[in-house]
Amino acid sequence: MKAAAFEYVRPRDVGDAVAALAGTAGAKLLAGGQSLGPMLNLRLARPKLLVDIARIDALRRIEDAGDAWRIGGVVTHAEIEDAPALRGTMLAEVAAGIAYRAVRNRGTIGGSLAHADPAADWPLALAALDATVVLRGRSGERRVPADGLMTSAFTTGLRDDDIVEAVLVTKLSGAARFGYFKFCRKTGEFPEASAAAVLDPERKLARLFVGALSGAPQPLPGLARALAEHGAAAATPDAVAAALATAAAGLDAVERRMHAGTVLRALRRLGA
Ligand SMILES: Cc1cc2nc3c(=O)[nH]c(=O)nc-3n(C[C@H](O)[C@H](O)[C@H](O)COP(=O)(O)OP(=O)(O)OC[C@H]3O[C@@H](n4cnc5c(N)ncnc54)[C@H](O)[C@@H]3O)c2cc1C
């Protein structure tokens, strides 16, 4: 099947993109097209106008903003994977594990957040990193915590005229540790279960999230606190099972095992 007919514009800057988005009912942003492309071809999306933001320079930068990284909304997974400044960071590790290189060359961090697939990597990783999403719309800039952007599967708090302009990720201290693990039945596919943990004693950060659920990634705050206070001893299978039973009550027995194993593997990478 082919996409239904649509108009196409490629604005020069973010202001023009917001104006195009706000000025046409049924307009949609196009970034890497890795999700929207198939949706257009299957006619699951039938926008009147596509606003292509993939080449807007201001959205394509990875900037050192002092205590944080500012990653533009159309920076691709591959650019995060390859950025010399991000070498060794959780951002680079997560980016390198997304699908396969052809997808990473096109797919963008902003597109991933906006598409809000429950199994996607960025909603989970950026929640664990306590990142902030910078949105730009008709009424100016808004900032929302990454763990509050996605409200349910494929649904976010983005308004019709909002663009994910950037993601701010506060740098971890030298004492920080992170663990990220996802269970995929086949390499390059979306995971069946995923987990991300970040402990940074200097920043007083202790965050543990599970992903690939039926909705948004869910925090396991009690277990994260216990890990920060007691270290590896807190990461028992029983403690993980109890935390999951609260955070993701709807899992069946097989899913519970997959998610519990995934959390334990993420914590092992953390060194817990
Ligand atoms: C085969 C395959 C395997 C994949 N595997 C994984 C995986 O393992 N893990 C994973 O995380 N992802 C995976 N993906 C998803 C992919 O990595 C992209 O992140 C995802 O497709 C969305 O990014 P995009 O730039 O392609 O967005 P697009 O497809 O261009 O857009 C998706 C949606 O987001 C909106 N949008 C795009 N950019 C913005 C913006 N800046 N602000 C507001 N709205 C915006 C669009 O209007 C559209 O509604 C996979 C994709 C494919 C095709």
The ligand as an SDF file (V2000), in Angstrom:
LIG
                    3D

 53 58  0  0  0  0  0  0  0  0999 V2000
   13.0080   -2.0420   12.2510 C   0  0  0  0  0  0  0  0  0  0  0  0
   12.9780   -1.0440   13.3620 C   0  0  0  0  0  0  0  0  0  0  0  0
   13.4680   -1.4150   14.5990 C   0  0  0  0  0  0  0  0  0  0  0  0
   13.4630   -0.4980   15.6610 C   0  0  0  0  0  0  0  0  0  0  0  0
   13.9480   -0.8910   16.8720 N   0  0  0  0  0  0  0  0  0  0  0  0
   13.9790   -0.0160   17.8810 C   0  0  0  0  0  0  0  0  0  0  0  0
   14.5240   -0.3560   19.1470 C   0  0  0  0  0  0  0  0  0  0  0  0
   15.0010   -1.4690   19.3810 O   0  0  0  0  0  0  0  0  0  0  0  0
   14.5290    0.5810   20.1240 N   0  0  0  0  0  0  0  0  0  0  0  0
   14.0230    1.8360   19.9150 C   0  0  0  0  0  0  0  0  0  0  0  0
   14.0540    2.6580   20.8260 O   0  0  0  0  0  0  0  0  0  0  0  0
   13.5180    2.1930   18.7310 N   0  0  0  0  0  0  0  0  0  0  0  0
   13.4870    1.3180   17.7170 C   0  0  0  0  0  0  0  0  0  0  0  0
   12.9730    1.7070   16.5210 N   0  0  0  0  0  0  0  0  0  0  0  0
   12.4070    3.0970   16.3910 C   0  0  0  0  0  0  0  0  0  0  0  0
   13.3970    4.0950   15.7890 C   0  0  0  0  0  0  0  0  0  0  0  0
   14.6290    3.9580   16.4080 O   0  0  0  0  0  0  0  0  0  0  0  0
   12.9730    5.5890   15.9300 C   0  0  0  0  0  0  0  0  0  0  0  0
   13.3220    6.1020   17.2050 O   0  0  0  0  0  0  0  0  0  0  0  0
   11.5540    5.8210   15.8040 C   0  0  0  0  0  0  0  0  0  0  0  0
   11.1750    5.2630   14.5760 O   0  0  0  0  0  0  0  0  0  0  0  0
   11.1090    7.3090   15.8100 C   0  0  0  0  0  0  0  0  0  0  0  0
   12.0840    8.2110   15.3940 O   0  0  0  0  0  0  0  0  0  0  0  0
   12.0440    8.9230   13.9710 P   0  0  0  0  0  0  0  0  0  0  0  0
   13.0380   10.0120   14.0310 O   0  0  0  0  0  0  0  0  0  0  0  0
   12.1750    7.9220   12.8920 O   0  0  0  0  0  0  0  0  0  0  0  0
   10.5820    9.5760   13.9760 O   0  0  0  0  0  0  0  0  0  0  0  0
    9.4890    9.6580   12.8020 P   0  0  0  0  0  0  0  0  0  0  0  0
    9.1560    8.2970   12.3170 O   0  0  0  0  0  0  0  0  0  0  0  0
    9.8950   10.6600   11.7860 O   0  0  0  0  0  0  0  0  0  0  0  0
    8.2840   10.2570   13.6460 O   0  0  0  0  0  0  0  0  0  0  0  0
    7.6220    9.4720   14.6370 C   0  0  0  0  0  0  0  0  0  0  0  0
    6.5580   10.3360   15.3240 C   0  0  0  0  0  0  0  0  0  0  0  0
    7.1780   11.3410   16.1170 O   0  0  0  0  0  0  0  0  0  0  0  0
    6.8060   12.6610   15.6780 C   0  0  0  0  0  0  0  0  0  0  0  0
    8.0280   13.4490   15.7830 N   0  0  0  0  0  0  0  0  0  0  0  0
    9.2130   13.1750   15.1760 C   0  0  0  0  0  0  0  0  0  0  0  0
   10.1550   14.0550   15.5960 N   0  0  0  0  0  0  0  0  0  0  0  0
    9.5470   14.8790   16.4850 C   0  0  0  0  0  0  0  0  0  0  0  0
   10.0030   15.9820   17.2700 C   0  0  0  0  0  0  0  0  0  0  0  0
   11.2800   16.4130   17.2670 N   0  0  0  0  0  0  0  0  0  0  0  0
    9.1050   16.6060   18.0820 N   0  0  0  0  0  0  0  0  0  0  0  0
    7.8080   16.1790   18.1450 C   0  0  0  0  0  0  0  0  0  0  0  0
    7.3260   15.1480   17.4120 N   0  0  0  0  0  0  0  0  0  0  0  0
    8.1950   14.5000   16.6050 C   0  0  0  0  0  0  0  0  0  0  0  0
    6.2770   12.4760   14.2700 C   0  0  0  0  0  0  0  0  0  0  0  0
    5.3160   13.4640   13.9220 O   0  0  0  0  0  0  0  0  0  0  0  0
    5.6550   11.0900   14.3460 C   0  0  0  0  0  0  0  0  0  0  0  0
    4.3780   11.1830   14.9460 O   0  0  0  0  0  0  0  0  0  0  0  0
   12.9550    0.8200   15.4420 C   0  0  0  0  0  0  0  0  0  0  0  0
   12.4670    1.2000   14.1850 C   0  0  0  0  0  0  0  0  0  0  0  0
   12.4800    0.2800   13.1520 C   0  0  0  0  0  0  0  0  0  0  0  0
   11.9750    0.7100   11.8020 C   0  0  0  0  0  0  0  0  0  0  0  0
  1  2  1  0
  2  3  1  0
  2 52  2  0
  3  4  2  0
  4  5  1  0
  4 50  1  0
  5  6  2  0
  6  7  1  0
  6 13  1  0
  7  8  2  0
  7  9  1  0
  9 10  1  0
 10 11  2  0
 10 12  1  0
 12 13  2  0
 13 14  1  0
 14 15  1  0
 14 50  1  0
 15 16  1  0
 16 17  1  0
 16 18  1  0
 18 19  1  0
 18 20  1  0
 20 21  1  0
 20 22  1  0
 22 23  1  0
 23 24  1  0
 24 25  2  0
 24 26  1  0
 24 27  1  0
 27 28  1  0
 28 29  2  0
 28 30  1  0
 28 31  1  0
 31 32  1  0
 32 33  1  0
 33 34  1  0
 33 48  1  0
 34 35  1  0
 35 36  1  0
 35 46  1  0
 36 37  1  0
 36 45  1  0
 37 38  2  0
 38 39  1  0
 39 40  1  0
 39 45  2  0
 40 41  1  0
 40 42  2  0
 42 43  1  0
 43 44  2  0
 44 45  1  0
 46 47  1  0
 46 48  1  0
 48 49  1  0
 50 51  2  0
 51 52  1  0
 52 53  1  0
M  END
$$$$
